[in-house]
Amino acid sequence: MTDQRSQAEIVRESLKVRYRKERRFRLYGMAAIAVALLSLLILFTDIVGKGYTGFIKTTITLDVSLDGEAMYLEDARDKDQLSMADFQAPIISALQEYFPEATGRKDVRELKRLVGSYAGNRVRNLLTEQPELLGTTQTMTFLVHDTVSVYVKHAGSDAYSIRLSEQQQRWVDELVEKGVVETAFNDVFFSRGDSREPSNAGVLGAIVGSLFTMVVTIAIAFPVGVAAAVYLEEFAPQNKLTDFIEVNINNLAAVPSIIFGLLGLAVFIGLFGMPRSVPVVGGLVLALMTLPTIIISSRAAIKSVPPSIREAAEGMGASKMQVVLHHVVPLAMPGMMTGSIIGMAQALGETAPLLLIGMVAFIVEIPDGFFSSATVLPVQIYLWASSAEQGFVELASAGIMILLTFMITMNAMAIWLRKRLERRW
Amino acid sequence: MKLKSVVASVALAGSIAAVSAPAMARDTINIVGSSTVYPFATVVAERFGRNTDFPTPKLESTGSGGGLKLFCAGIGTQHPDITNASRRIKKSEVELCASNGVEDITEVKIGSDGIVIANSKNGPAVDLSLKQIFLALAKEVPDPKGGEKLVANPYEKWSDIDSSLPNEEIFVMGPPPTSGTRDAFVEIAMEGGCKKYDWIKAIKKQDKSKYKSICHSMREDGPFVEAGENDNLIVQRLEQDDHAFGIFGYSFLMENSGKIQAATINGVGPTPETIADEAYPVARSLYFYIKNAHVGVVPGIQEYVAEFTSEGAWGDNGYLVDVGLIPNPRKTRMEVVKRVKNLTPLTAAEL
């Protein structure tokens, strides 16, 4: 009796302990998820908090009097005169309209530094295109100098140091009050290539470069990967050699990406003499890198096609090739595509292999083909993050946001494809 | 099997290359080299691209050594036209160049760059001597008890070295050995302080490699931390930690002058004037090298160099000063310009 009771008690007591254990176990799980979410949240708040100002540009609108005498320009059609003309002069005099007291050499210098370095180029381009405007007054909008932009956007923030003199700060305050200096959506960021001046720098060059590179990558990695997977899964004889290849493909998937960069440098640039910094080489290297991912996921997709389908097709008299091309590959396609998209998303965020083949470079012009110098999004972010100018901090974060948007889109596409097209048997 | 697909893909790549390779006449100037010169060269390149009809040159930041290696690999449009360097070309590199057919190289000295030791403005302002820097950061230092022998660096606080220095732990962040800034810091500041000891200096004559290992080894027991190539990170750390010091290029000090201050060295602070006239001791010259054989083949090289060496760019009031370049004295500038105009090649005797 006592024995039995004590046994029931033991069970009851141990039950409590077991329930507690389970609760604890669940708590650990939840804590793990909370930590992951929290770090994600911190990362996102940091990036967005730093980066949203990257989508804002600061402009200054001035009535520029295109006075030929002040610019040493008599005829805007004359190329020699254009190259000798002083296009800063009308901008400075337009600013002096607001601050007539600024006439000394130092004052003029400080005044000049309110406007971005390429304002003069804008005036020149305008006159080159429309020489008849010489002598008229035009309302033009310029980008402000980087230091002014930092001041307007971040005055009072501890993270930035203001590099304007007190006089300049007073001027800028006054111009902001009058509505001459304004902030607007940063369209420059989406329409230009890199620049050494943060306000002139854009991400378009890098996006186009990434696009060209990815096209090459998918064009090579997808067909080669799928072909390899189909052969290995459907045709290859089961022998030592096949096993050996299989092991090596799995190993290849774990090789650090910089090794592929070394390979690309040696083979594509060294052996084949292809140029540095071009999307073709970048695409080839990244294709090699994503190949194992695609092969492995494609093989899994092929494996998941039930044998009954193959048998049914064979029973209807289909040849091996017909079975594969008409039935197995189409049914495995969603899985193959999901794997490829995830592989591409990985390749999109890769910088290390590109370092060696010269895609970590300062490239201003937007690439116009597979053989023109280009850089890619993550590299652009890296280049900005390591620049001294404060304006690049926000651009780097803005670039990260764009890269993340692409990544999330691609991953969402993979999930959607899987949900939409995958068939269950 | 898989092998076949690899063969196929390589063959495919090969055929692409075969199609592309002959058609590679280039109209964009290719520049490689030092990450220290990169911020200056990119500004010039961008201006050059905007103000002329030539395309904007392409700039790769490969480090001085990496750049010279690429530069010296040969003549032909697949090789770069110009390389930037934060140190002078070495004799061995000139020989490497010559062995690959790159015979005529023109040297352009563009100015100087100071290396600063800085801390947060909330921290103490300090004045260091090169000897104190060496004692704070070297792996092995002369025995503080005296005598001509070396002991593992015992100093933990700045005040242990000299009572005039703050009573705080030594904590300095600096660039890794791959960086040109580190090379220059070690050669100028560390060795500069090291050879103040006559008996160490005497070792140089007997055993050069031993001398080097004494003077060039940074301590690894904590007070010196390698903080990666990104100087922005060092600056960020300095803002958060008032006791930390950082080693980086002058342009980063200039850009963040509101938040950080530089230590004076032998009483001299880093300013454009003191760096240019070499009163501030930790400074180095910056260069770029032109491959003369490419001039006239790749369009725009001479025009780019002319833009770089114009007074509006590298002069006392030029736009490169705004991004932190310390200009050469005017006399040097005139000499360099003359040299560049004639493309006078560098001779081995000059090195």
Interface residues (C-beta under 8 A of the other chain):
Chain A: S117 Y118 N121 S161 I162 R163 S195 R196 E197 I220 V224 A227 A228 Y231 L232 A236 L241 T242 I245 N248 I249 V267 F268 I269 F272 G273 M274 P275 R276 S277 V280 L284 A287 I295 G358 V360 A361 F362 I363 V364 E365 F371 S373 L383 A385 S386 S387 A388 E389 Q390 V393
Chain B: M1 K2 L3 K4 S5 A8 S9 V10 L12 A13 G14 I16 A17 A18 S20 A21 M24 R26 T28 N30 Y38 P39 T42 V43 A45 E46 R47 G49 R50 N51 P55 T56 K58 L59 E60 S61 Q78 E229 N230 D231 N232 G249 S251 F252 M254 E255 N256 S257 G258 K259 Y319 V323 G324
